Amino acid sequence: MTFSIVARSADGETWGVAVASKFLAVGSAVPAAVAGVGALATQADANVAYKGLALSHLDEGATAPVALQRLLEEDEGRAHRQVGIVDLDGNAASHTGTECIPWAGGRTGDGYAVQGNCLAGEEVVAAMEEAWLAGSADAPLQDRLVAALAAGDAAGGDRRGRQSAAILVVREGAGYGGLDDVAVDLRVDDHATPIDELVRLLDLHDLYLTASTEDEKVPVDAALRDELEAFATAAGHRDFHTWVGTENHEMRVAPDLAWIDRRVLAIVRGDG
């Protein structure tokens, strides 16, 4: 009743899962990932215990196919399960139980596993795989995952309709303040067009929780500094850094105000 993609980035530093379904809060049940270990999706008659078990097997050195084999051997309900796994090295494995609601199946390749059940047809996973393979290896993993998810949705997706979508991406030190590995963790629990909403949230995530690239940094000279300080005081703040903290733009303004992100500058000037 769900379609998903599990993947590792081409540089081997990031793992993630994107999923959509006609099911409330699919992100609470399906995805799991740990940086430097791997990622998985458990769905159909989801066995959520797979998440901890699979990651434990992977952390102990098992490849994705071996971890999957162990999961299935220990589960009497395996005929009703669907799962995709990608390990540390990008090995992938996918299982579709014989009792999963048709159409059900999956595809795997170097660094990715695509799977779905209760789908409009095989064209859903085919479109997801094609979108994944067509994506730039240099693009952020979250962008490639969501693009694959959107392609599956456009090809028919869950044949019952739409309700929820989610994305989970991990990378060492990528979490808030660099204190954990969660680079992206976004969920749309109940929405008429959940993947479109997920794209919107991902754009906001990029603005608020992703550091500026060098190309996005605008040097702050004396005139611009005066402009920024005047803007902040006119808005009732003590200084510009107080405004930055209030608006949660810390990731996109230098602590010493040596530079400001072009998107934040556009907001200041009323252009964003």
Secondary structure, 3 states (H helix, E strand, C coil): CEEEEEEECCCCCEEEEEEEECCCCHHHCCEEEECCCEEEEEEECCCCHHHHHHHHHHHCCCCHHHHHHHHHHCCCCHHHEEEEEEECCCCEEEEECCCCCCCCEEEEECCEEEEEECECCCHHHHHHHHHHHHCCCCCCHHHHHHHHHHHHHHCCCECCCCCEEEEEEEECCCCHHHCCCEEEEEEECCCCCHHHHHHHHHHHHHHHHCCCCHHHEEECCHHHHHHHHHHHHHCCCCCHHHHHHHHCCHHHECCCCCEEEHHHHHHHCCCC
